[in-house]
Amino acid sequence: MKPLSLTATTATTCLGVGLAAHRAALHDNRSGLQPCTFETVDLPTWVGEVPGVDDHPLPAALARYECRNNRLALLGLHADGFEDRVRAAIARHGAGRVGVFMGTSTSGILQTELAYRERDPVTGALPAAFDYAATHNPYSVSELLREHLGITGMAVTISTACSSSAKVFAAAARQLELGTIDAALVGGVDSLCLTTLYGFASLELTSREPCRPCDVDRDGISIGEGAAYALLERGDAAEPGAVWLLGTGESSDAYHMSAPHPEGLGAQRAMQAALRSASLDAGAIDYINLHGTATPANDSAEGKAVAALFGPRVPCSSTKGATGHTLGAAGAVEAVLCAIALVDGFVPGSPGTRTLDPAIPINVPLQGAPAPLRHALTNSFGFGGSNCSLVLGVRA
């Protein structure tokens, strides 16, 4: 593929709002996970909750979209002057030549959960004020951004579980290559809800302590929430020091609804496809951001896949020990974290991980450290075997 410039980025997670908070946390090897006190949830687990989301209601003109997920979407959009950068791109290219590509997993499902508590005791009907299309529906976040920013170009939401907001980079890149748009707002937003927390707990996939990716005693995930964005444009819009999207790779395991292929075959294919797309070989990758959820099956399968392609040379880490697993937002969040690593020349560590699993034969540094980085690969793998890998880089 032709390289695309990430002309602006931003991220909001439990680590804070904006790039500075995330940069500081990466360099300090710090986690934002806390014991779960979200809503009425009563579970012995830790989560990555973004503080103060409910203190930022939507403006009156967007009141129809009012829900936690869309509040988080707009809170994240405002950080780092990102909204202004998008509006400048709209002015350059025209509102019809900018696309919106968002990823989410559960979207505004919390709003449906709250409405369910208020259902009619006789008929079971949900309250009349509940607006599924503008809140729970996965497309609502793309429609919100399109309306708020005045974008009239194509808009789409991809919902493929935890690969959702990695796949939006691939979808946008295809449209930019085709010439149907000149710029793309890409990103992911997912927020905490009871369905996710109790659902993963029922699958026995949540940990009672902060998650420990690649740890010999890892026992599950810490669920998080977040919003992250990038503005993709062709190379003529790039600024000095820009980070580039160089390649994308997608695959489907077609193996199991909730478990990865035990040998990581789908993960291997996604990484191989991303390398081909970037016209790079495995030796060109300087850092890998692992999907690294800290479940026994995921980390084992991904470790085998990475070892098969890269061996023990490339430093790999999972930043989910810092942010939690932000589900449908994870791909975008971790793409932005990779961009920070590339700009800073810094390999992130593995917050929460104490003793590496010797059965995972890859190079996982526990502490972050400076390193010359030119190319990074980031993995996002979702339920149902929906896999996506992205290659990012900086030019020498």
C-alpha positions in Angstrom: 0.0 0.0 0.0 1.0 3.6 -0.4 2.1 5.1 3.0 -0.4 7.3 4.7 0.5 10.0 7.2 -1.0 10.1 10.7 -1.1 13.8 10.6 -2.7 14.0 14.1 -3.4 11.6 16.9 -4.8 11.5 20.3 -5.9 9.0 23.0 -8.0 9.0 26.2 -7.9 6.1 28.6 -7.6 5.4 32.3 -4.1 6.8 32.0 -5.5 10.3 31.3 -6.7 12.5 28.5 -4.4 13.3 25.7 -0.9 12.3 24.5 1.1 13.8 27.3 -0.6 11.6 29.9 0.0 8.5 27.9 3.6 9.4 27.0 4.4 10.0 30.7 2.8 6.7 31.7 4.7 4.7 29.1 8.0 6.2 30.2 7.1 5.6 33.9 5.9 2.0 33.3 2.7 3.1 35.1 -0.7 1.4 35.1 -4.0 3.2 35.4 -5.9 0.1 36.5 -8.0 0.3 39.7 -10.4 -2.0 41.6 -13.8 -2.0 39.9 -16.3 0.4 41.4 -18.2 1.0 38.1 -21.9 1.6 38.3 -23.6 -1.3 40.3 -21.0 -3.9 39.3 -20.1 -6.3 42.1 -17.1 -8.3 40.8 -13.6 -8.9 42.3 -11.7 -7.4 39.3 -9.7 -4.4 38.2 -10.7 -2.1 35.4 -9.4 0.8 33.4 -12.1 3.4 34.0 -11.7 6.9 32.4 -12.3 9.4 35.3 -14.9 12.1 34.9 -16.7 10.9 31.7 -20.1 11.7 33.2 -18.9 15.2 33.9 -18.9 15.9 30.1 -22.5 15.7 28.8 -23.0 16.3 25.1 -24.0 19.7 23.9 -27.7 20.4 23.4 -27.4 20.1 19.7 -26.3 16.5 20.1 -28.5 15.5 23.0 -30.1 12.7 21.0 -26.8 10.8 21.2 -26.4 11.1 24.9 -24.8 8.0 26.4 -21.5 7.2 28.1 -19.9 5.9 24.9 -20.6 9.0 22.9 -19.6 11.3 25.8 -16.3 9.5 25.9 -16.0 9.9 22.1 -16.4 13.6 22.3 -14.1 14.0 25.3 -11.4 12.2 23.4 -12.0 14.2 20.2 -11.3 17.5 22.1 -7.9 16.4 23.4 -4.6 17.6 21.9 -6.3 20.0 19.6 -7.3 17.0 17.5 -10.8 18.3 16.6 -9.2 21.5 15.2 -6.8 19.4 13.1 -9.8 17.5 11.7 -11.7 20.7 10.9 -8.6 22.0 9.2 -8.5 18.9 7.0 -12.2 19.4 6.2 -11.4 22.9 5.1 -8.5 21.7 2.9 -10.3 18.8 1.2 -14.0 19.6 1.5 -16.6 18.0 3.8 -17.5 15.4 1.2 -13.9 14.2 0.7 -13.3 13.3 4.4 -14.5 9.9 5.7 -15.3 8.7 9.2 -14.2 5.1 10.1 -14.9 4.1 13.7 -14.5 0.9 15.6 -16.5 -0.2 18.7 -17.5 -3.4 20.3 -20.3 -2.7 22.7 -21.0 0.9 21.7 -23.6 2.5 24.0 -25.0 -0.7 25.4 -25.0 0.8 28.9 -27.8 3.1 27.8 -29.9 0.0 27.0 -29.0 -1.5 30.4 -30.2 1.7 32.1 -33.4 1.7 30.0 -34.0 -1.9 30.9 -34.2 -1.0 34.6 -37.0 1.5 33.8 -39.1 -0.8 31.5 -42.8 -0.9 32.0 -43.6 -3.4 34.8 -46.7 -4.7 32.9 -45.7 -4.7 29.3 -41.9 -4.8 29.6 -41.7 -2.0 27.2 -38.6 0.2 27.3 -39.1 3.9 28.2 -40.3 6.1 25.3 -37.2 8.4 25.7 -34.8 5.5 24.9 -33.3 6.0 21.4 -31.5 2.8 20.4 -30.3 4.1 17.0 -28.5 7.1 18.5 -27.0 5.4 21.5 -26.7 1.6 21.5 -26.4 1.1 17.8 -22.7 0.8 16.8 -23.2 3.4 14.0 -24.2 6.1 16.5 -20.6 7.1 17.3 -19.8 7.6 13.6 -23.0 9.5 13.0 -22.3 11.7 16.1 -18.9 12.6 14.8 -20.1 13.2 11.3 -22.9 15.5 12.5 -20.6 17.3 15.0 -17.9 17.9 12.5 -20.1 18.6 9.5 -18.5 15.8 7.5 -20.6 14.6 4.5 -18.2 12.0 3.1 -18.6 8.2 3.8 -19.0 7.0 7.3 -18.9 3.5 8.7 -18.6 1.7 12.0 -16.7 -1.6 12.1 -17.6 -3.9 15.0 -15.5 -7.1 15.0 -14.9 -7.3 18.8 -11.4 -6.5 19.8 -10.0 -6.0 16.3 -12.6 -3.3 15.5 -10.5 -0.1 15.6 -7.5 -1.7 14.0 -9.6 -2.8 11.0 -10.8 0.8 10.5 -7.2 1.8 9.5 -7.3 -0.9 6.8 -10.8 0.1 5.6 -9.8 3.8 5.4 -6.5 3.0 3.6 -8.5 1.1 0.9 -10.7 4.1 0.3 -7.8 6.5 0.2 -6.1 4.2 -2.3 -9.3 4.1 -4.4 -9.5 7.9 -4.4 -13.0 8.1 -3.0 -11.8 10.3 -0.1 -8.7 12.5 0.6 -8.6 12.2 4.4 -10.0 9.9 7.0 -10.9 10.3 10.6 -10.2 6.8 12.1 -10.5 5.7 15.6 -12.2 3.6 18.2 -14.4 4.1 21.3 -15.6 1.6 23.8 -16.9 2.2 27.3 -17.5 0.2 30.4 -20.9 -1.5 30.7 -22.4 -4.3 32.8 -22.8 -6.7 29.9 -19.1 -6.7 29.2 -17.9 -6.9 32.8 -20.3 -9.7 33.8 -20.1 -11.4 30.4 -16.3 -11.8 30.5 -16.5 -12.8 34.2 -19.0 -15.5 33.3 -16.5 -16.8 30.8 -13.9 -16.9 33.6 -11.7 -14.5 31.7 -11.4 -11.6 34.2 -8.6 -11.4 36.7 -9.0 -10.6 40.4 -5.9 -8.4 40.2 -4.3 -6.1 37.5 -3.8 -8.2 34.4 -0.3 -9.6 33.8 0.3 -10.2 30.1 2.8 -13.0 29.3 3.2 -13.8 33.0 3.6 -17.4 34.1 0.7 -16.8 36.5 -1.5 -14.8 34.3 -5.2 -15.5 34.8 -7.3 -13.1 32.8 -8.0 -9.6 31.5 -8.6 -6.3 33.1 -11.4 -4.5 31.1 -10.8 -0.9 30.2 -12.4 1.8 28.2 -11.0 4.4 25.9 -11.2 6.7 22.9 -8.4 7.1 20.4 -8.2 8.8 17.0 -5.9 9.4 14.0 -6.2 11.6 11.0 -5.0 9.7 7.9 -3.9 11.7 4.9 -1.7 11.0 1.9 2.0 11.8 2.1 1.8 15.4 0.8 0.1 16.3 4.1 2.9 14.9 6.2 4.8 17.1 8.6 8.5 16.6 9.6 8.7 13.7 12.1 5.3 12.3 11.1 4.4 8.7 11.8 3.2 6.7 8.8 0.7 3.8 8.3 2.8 1.6 6.1 0.8 -1.7 6.0 -2.3 -3.5 7.1 -3.1 -7.2 7.4 -6.3 -9.0 8.1 -7.3 -12.6 8.6 -9.9 -14.8 10.0 -9.2 -17.9 12.1 -12.5 -19.6 11.4 -11.5 -21.8 14.3 -13.6 -21.0 17.4 -16.1 -18.4 18.5 -14.1 -17.2 21.6 -10.7 -18.9 21.5 -7.8 -18.3 19.2 -6.2 -21.0 17.1 -3.8 -22.7 19.6 -0.9 -22.3 17.2 -1.8 -18.7 16.3 -2.2 -19.4 12.6 -4.7 -16.6 12.0 -2.4 -14.2 13.9 0.5 -15.3 11.8 -1.4 -14.7 8.6 -2.5 -11.2 9.7 1.1 -10.2 10.6 2.4 -11.7 7.3 -0.2 -9.8 5.3 0.8 -6.5 7.1 4.4 -7.0 6.3 3.6 -7.7 2.6 1.4 -4.6 2.5 4.3 -2.6 3.9 6.8 -4.2 1.6 8.9 -5.1 4.6 10.4 -8.4 5.9 10.3 -9.5 9.5 13.8 -8.2 10.1 12.7 -4.6 9.6 10.3 -4.6 12.6 11.9 -3.0 15.7 9.0 -3.3 18.2 5.8 -5.3 18.4 2.8 -4.2 20.5 1.2 -7.5 21.4 -2.6 -8.0 21.6 -1.5 -9.5 25.0 -4.7 -9.8 26.9 -3.2 -11.9 29.7 -5.5 -14.9 29.3 -3.6 -18.2 29.1 -4.9 -19.1 25.7 -4.4 -15.7 24.0 -0.9 -15.0 25.1 0.3 -18.6 24.4 -1.1 -18.5 20.8 0.1 -15.0 20.0 3.6 -15.9 21.5 3.8 -18.9 19.1 2.8 -16.8 16.2 5.3 -14.0 16.9 8.1 -16.5 17.6 7.4 -18.3 14.3 7.8 -15.0 12.3 10.2 -12.9 14.3 12.0 -15.3 16.7 13.4 -13.8 20.0 15.0 -10.7 18.5 12.2 -8.1 18.4 11.2 -6.6 21.7 7.5 -7.1 22.3 5.2 -5.8 25.1 1.5 -5.5 25.9 0.3 -2.1 27.0 -2.9 -3.6 28.4 -1.3 -3.8 31.8 -1.4 0.0 31.7 -4.8 0.7 30.0 -6.7 -2.5 30.5 -8.2 -4.2 27.5 -10.3 -1.4 25.8 -12.0 -4.0 23.6 -13.2 -2.3 20.4 -11.0 0.8 21.1 -7.9 -1.3 21.6 -6.6 -1.2 18.0 -6.7 2.6 17.8 -5.4 3.1 21.4 -2.4 0.9 20.8 -1.7 2.3 17.3 -1.4 5.7 19.0 0.8 4.2 21.7 3.0 2.8 19.0 3.2 6.2 17.4 4.4 7.7 20.7 7.0 4.9 20.9 8.3 5.6 17.4 8.5 9.4 17.9 10.2 9.0 21.3 12.5 6.1 20.3 11.3 4.2 23.3 10.2 0.5 23.8 7.3 0.4 26.3 7.6 -2.1 29.1 5.0 -4.5 30.5 3.2 -3.0 33.5 1.8 -5.6 35.9 3.9 -8.5 34.5 6.2 -10.0 37.1 7.6 -13.3 36.0 7.7 -14.1 32.3 6.2 -17.4 31.1 9.1 -19.5 29.8 6.7 -21.3 27.4 6.3 -18.0 25.5 9.6 -17.8 23.5 9.6 -14.1 22.7 11.5 -11.0 23.9 9.3 -9.2 26.5 11.0 -6.5 28.4 9.4 -5.8 31.8 10.7 -2.2 31.9 10.6 0.3 29.1 13.9 1.6 27.6 15.1 4.0 24.9 15.8 2.2 21.6 16.2 3.3 18.0 12.8 2.5 16.4 11.9 2.9 12.8 9.1 0.3 12.3 6.6 -1.0 14.7 3.8 -3.6 14.4 0.7 -3.7 16.5 -1.7 -6.7 16.8 -5.4 -6.7 17.5 -7.3 -10.0 17.6 -11.0 -10.4 18.3 -13.5 -13.0 19.2 -14.5 -15.2 16.3 -10.9 -15.1 15.0 -11.1 -11.6 13.5 -7.4 -10.6 13.3 -5.7 -7.3 12.2 -2.1 -6.2 12.3 -0.8 -2.7 11.4 2.7 -1.6 10.5 3.6 1.9 11.5 6.9 3.7 10.8 8.9 6.9 10.8 11.2 7.9 7.9 14.9 8.2 8.5 
